[in-house]
Amino acid sequence: MSSDSLYILKFQPILKEKIWGGSKLNNLLGKKPKGSFIGESWEISDVEGDCSIVVNGEFEGKTLKELLTSYQHKLIGKKNFDRFGAKFPLLIKFIDAKQDLSVQLHPGDEIARKKHNSLGKTEMWYITQADKDANIIIGFNQEVGPELYEKHVANKTIKDILHYESVAEGDTFFVYSGLIHAIGKGVLLAEIQQTSDITYRVYDWDRKDSEGNYRELHQQDALEAIDFSDNSDYKVQYNLERNQVTNLVECPHFITNLVAVDEEVSLSHKKLDSFVIYMCVEGKAEIIHGEQKVNVTYGETILVPASIQGVKAISAGAKLLQVYI
């Protein structure tokens, strides 16, 4: 096949049952779960054992890994293929927290490579819906060092030194590796992260799973990876301009923009040398490339290969997260 045969791709969501999951992925985003407590929808994944499968066009039934192996830089861009090889570098999710997630953190690239032969996990959150009084935990509420931290972990009073942040739709947070955090109950969000499934749990609210067991904690790993620096600029400040590209997060691992569309908008990818992901986080839009027209509604995600130089988005009122490297 020639590179011209690459087109805008849609994938089958990979739904994950979680002890803290709920029903919003079904009720609000139209996912079709088989369980009762669906906490995550993996929209685009190249995690081993959980590789996304195409559901549209001539590649229907093929995996993301198969396409990446065949098309290489034409799918993800030359600089990305040189850097990551045949490994898709991002994991894209929607997360529904009916209950609080564990207090946790993730290792950076160096620790993850050494301990797990994996990328680290830097991520970002865009809140798509939040119940009244919903919040997240992010960082500490005071200056904390190893000694104070270990004392509170041992006493199971870690929640006393954590920073709670109220959230609403549109709030955006940059969760860098080493930053202690937890998604609170009542929060539905889009998550963009490095391709890594490594989490160090610090505290899990003393709850048991369906078999009566406590989930594993990772205190020593967490202590080695935690960032104690007083860095409170994790909430992203932005001014949204309609029918323009508004930058949210720019880091070595990904760039995420927000595009609010209420007419026809041309989105050029010519200078990016990267795949581009669009997550619909409000409303619905039609994405057009040549003869191909793809509809995306709230909760849907598409992947535009690097060989496609741009798309048009048409909507009477939609918000799209635009993600690339």
N, C-alpha and C positions, 0 to 999 in steps of 0.2 A: 504494500500500500504506500502511496505517496503521503507526504506531510499534509497535503491538501485535504486528505480524508479525515483529519482530526477536526473535531467539532465540539460545541459546548456540551459538557457531560453532566448527567445527573446520576446519583448513586442511591442504592438501597440503604436507608438508615440502619445502623446496627444499634439495637436497643438493649440497654443494660439495666437489669433489676438491681436495686440497691436497698439497703435497710432503711434509708432515709428518703426514698423516692416516693412520687405521688402520681397524680393523674393528669397534670397540665399538658404533658407532651402529647397526650391523646386529645384531651378536651379543647385545648387552645391551639395546638400546632398540628393536629390531624394525624399524628403518628398512629400506627396500628399495633399496640403492644400485645404480647401474649401473657404477661404477668400483671400483678396488681401494683407493684411498687417500682415503676420504671423511673429511674433517676437520671439516666443519660441517654441521649441519642447521638451516636457517633456519626456525623454527617460525611466526613471524609477521613479515612484512616488507612495507614499502612503499618499499623502495629501488628506484629507477628501474631497470627491466629485470628485477627480481626481486620482483614483487608476488605476495603469497600468494593462493591460489585456494581458495574454500570447497569442502568435500567432503561436507557434510551438509545435509539439509533442502532447502527450496524455493529457496535461493540457491546450490545446488550449481553450480559452474562459474563463478560470478561472482568478480571480484577484490575484494580488500579496498578498493582505490581506488574501484571502482564503488559499493560499499556506503557508503563514507565520503562520496562525492559526493552520493548520494541521501539519506542519513539524517543526515549532519552531526552536530549535537550529540546527537541521539538515540543515535548509536553511540558517540561518544567523550566526551560531556559538554560543557556549554556553555562552561565556562572553557577547556577544552582546544581546542574549535573556535575560540573567539575568539583563542587564542594561536597555534595551529598551522594553522588553516584545514583544507583537505582534504588534509592530510598526516599520516599516522599517525606519532606521535612516537617510538615505541620499536621496536627491532629485537630479537627474542627468538631465542636460539640454544641448541643443545647443541653442544659442541665436544669432539672426541676427538683428543688429541695422542699419536700413536704415537712421534713424534720431537719434539725441542724446537722450539717456535716461535721466530721471530726475536725478538731483543731490539728493543723498539719502544716507541712512545708515540703519543698522539693529541692533536690540538689541541683547545683550548677553543672556545666558541662564537664569540668575537670573531675569532680567527685563521681559523677554518673558514669563517666568513661572508665574510671579506675575500678569502681565497685560493681558496675552493672553492664559494662560494655554497651552503653547507651548514650544518647543525647541527654543533656539536662532538661529541666522543665521550667522555662519562663513562660508565663501565660498572661492573658488579659481577659477581663470580663466586661460585657456590655449588658446591662440590665434591661430585659425586654418587658418584664412585668413584675410587680412586687405587691404583696398584700399590705394592708395597713399595718404600720409599725414594724415592718420587716427590716432586718439589718444584716450586715456581714461583720465578721471579725477580720481585722487587717492591722497587723503591727501591734505594738504595745502602747499602753496608756501612760507610760512613764519610762525613765531611763532604766534599762534592764541589762545586766551582765550575766555571765555564766553562773555565778554563785546564787544570785537571787532567783534566776530562772530554774535552776535545779532544785532549789528549796521548794518552790511552788509546784513543780512537777511531782516531787516526792509526796507533798501534802495534798495533792489533787485539788489545789487552789489556783491553778494556772489561769482560770477565767477571771480572777481578780486583777490581773495585770495586763489583760488584753484590751485593745481598743475596739469598741463597737461603733459602727458607722451606719446610720439610717440610710436606706436606699430607695430610689424611685426610678421609674422607667427612664431610660436614657443615660443614667449614671454609668460611668466607665472607670475601670480600675486597672492599673498595671501591676501585676503580681510577679515581681522578679524572683528568681531562685533565691532561697534562703529566707524569704519573708513569711512569717507565721500568719496563718489565715484560716478562715472557715466561712463557707456560704451558710447563711442563716435560713431558718424555715420561712416558707412563703415567698422565696425568691426564684424567679425563672430567668435564666440568662444564657447568652451566647458566649462560648469560650473558645479562644484561639490560643493554641499552645504548640510548643515544639513536640515532635513525635517522640513521646516518652510516656510510660505509664507508671512512673516511679513516684510513690508518695510515702513520706515518713509521717506516721500518725503520732501525735504527742498526747492527745486526750480525746476520748470518745464518749464522754458524758456518762460513763459507767453503764452503758446499755449492752444488752445481749442480743445476739442474732436469733434467727428462728429456731435454732437448735439449742439455745440456752448458753451459748459460748460468747465470751468477750472477744472482740476483734483484736488482732495483734497490734501492739504498739512498737514503735521503733525509736526508743529514747536515745540510744547511743549514736545511731546514724543521724538523728535530728540534731543532736548537740554538735556534731562535727560540721553540719551543713548550715546551721542557723545563722542569720545575719542580725547582729545586735546593734548595728549602727542606727542612729536616730534619723531615719529617712522617711519623712511623712508625706512625700509628694506622690503617693500612689494613686490618688484620685486625679483623673484627667480633666483639665479645664478646657472647654472648647466652645466656640460660637458657631452654631449651625447656620449655614447659608443654603437656602433651597436651590436645587438644580446645580450645585457646585460640589466639588470634592473637598470635604473637611477632614483634616488629619486628626486622628485620635492618638495613635501610638506609633512611634518609630524607634526600633531597636535592631540590633544585629540579627535577630531571629525572625522578625516579621515586621511588616508595616500594615497598619489597619487604618482605613479611612471610613467616613460615613457619608453616604450620598442620599439626600432626601429629594425624591423625584416627584414632581407633579405636572410634568410635561414630557417632551422628548429631549433626552440628554445624550450627547455623544461622549463616550468614555474611551480615550485613546490609551493603548497599551504599548505603543511603538517604542518608547525609550526604557521599558521596564526590564526586558530580557528575563521574564518570569511568567509562570502561570499566574492567573488572577482568580480568586474565589469571591463569589458574591453570596452572602447570607441575607435572606430577606427577614428583617426584624420588625417590619410593620407593613400592613397593606399587601398589595400585589403589584407585580410589574411584568412587562414583556421584555425579554432580552433578545436582541436581534443581531445576527451576524450573517451577512449575505442572504441566502434563501432560508436560513434556519431561524425559527422563532421559538423561544422557550419561555413558558410562563413560570414565574416563581411566586409563591404566596408565602405569607407569614409562616416561618418555620422551615422553609425549603432552602437548599443550598445547591449552587452549581459551580463547576470548575471550567474555566476558560483556558485552554492550552496556550503555551507561550507563542506558538506559531500563529495565533490569531492576533491581529494588530490592534483590535479594539472592538467595542460593541456599542449598540444603542440601547438605552433603557427608556421605556415608555410607561407612564403611569399617571393616574389621577391623584395619587397620594401613597407613596411607598418610601420605606427607608431600607437601604442596603448597606451592609458592611462590605467593604472592598478590601481584600487581603492579598498580599503578595510579599515576596522577599526581594 
